[in-house]
């Protein structure tokens, strides 16, 4: 990949990943407000905002991070399957993407309930707790992915070893 394109892809990846983490932290704050507040207007606003943030901010940032990360890996020496830390990041991000789609369904359901009526502190408690737990787990997953990006623990996959062996010239002995 040309240096200018590589830097652009890296910039997009960093911006989308950091923004994704920030949006999930905002989502977590709203989920906590929805769980703990006794103010029906605040609870309603929290769940309506969570639905908008989920679908229009978190989901697009998730896709941008995933796709730009794949592009970045394919266009650099790290490769997509050569280093364990890249593979782990890919697995966590892909799993987070799938779970996000599942997680946004209850958020939309809660937003529908909140828009139709006031939620008392006892209404939908299990789902409210689940939304907080899911957002907290997402924050942890994104922090792990960030740490992997910074520390890049060593470890070449078997595929990576084969690629290295193929690139090294072989010496013939007489």
Buried (B, 14 or more C-beta within 10 A) or exposed (E): BEEEEBEBBBEBBBBBBBBBBBBBBBBBBBBBBBBEBEEBEBBBBBBBBBBEBBBEBBBBBBBBBBBBBBBBBEBBEBBBBBBBBBBBBBEBBEEBBEBBEEBBEBBBBBBEBBEEEEBEEEBBEEBBEBBBEBBBBBBEBBEEBBEBBEEBEEEBBEBBEEBEEEEEEEEEEE
